[in-house]
Amino acid sequence: MTTDLNHILIFKTNIRTKTQKRKLLGMLSTHSGIQQCSVDLSDIDRVLRIVSACLTHQQIISILQQQGFDCAELV
Amino acid sequence: MRTRNSGKEQLVKQKAIELLVRDGFEGFSMNKLARACDISVATLYIYYKDKDDLIIRIALEEAERMTQIVLKDFNPEMDFEEGLRLQWKNRSDYMLKNPGTSALFEQLRFSTFSEPVFKQVKANFGNAMGKFMKNAVSRGEINAMPMEVYWSVAFAPLYNLIRFHQEGKNMAGKPFVLTRKLIWQTFDLTIKGIKK
């Protein structure tokens, strides 16, 4: 099944380490509104990619901020 | 509303191969690729999860395309000389028209990405090529020999000519350009050496 491109949300973050990435993805993957999530630590923008049919950019930003990370929509 | 733009996806693939060959896997970044394609980094991440996902998917797509070209009109039941001639034609056509991709596959061979990519290449080629060799042995056209010996005689001469061509020089550093005439001259010698 191909992903609806409109359900893909892209963010710039300050996730730095593999441990931070693992913990965050562990938490996000249990969220019922998130179908897929990944973080690219090799990129300068530490890009967080979320596939969700129902969540907004702002809702994801709030979740990240609650976990102590900076997060902004990457445009 | 976002929609797929196949022209943009094609440009991303082409530029990614160019940058990967030029800068290697370490020097390659999604930011550099986005700049080269004049698109935003976010757009790249719409299509690919991360750098590794991009490299593997582009390599797998190319491996699939290469297989289709190399196996075009080929059938493992073919007469040995006719089949090998077709293989030389298809392989040289692909490599000469896609120098970037050939260089990318060489880089992949020694990288952490080699396993998934070459597993696919092996699955695509292994059957047809293995059968072709076995048929030639059972028909008495060639002697039985280890696969490595077979490959080194049947294909390595062509790959070496193409390497000289892509480097633009021969083993002594003199300028070299590969022609069809040279390919078929080498092929005739190869056939003489391998056929009973």
Interface residues (C-beta under 8 A of the other chain):
Chain A: L5 N6 I8 I10 S38 V39 D40 S42 D43 I44 D45 V47 R49 L74 V75
Chain B: M1 R2 T3 R4 S29 M30 N31 S40 V41 A42 Y45 I46 K49 D50 K51 D52 D53
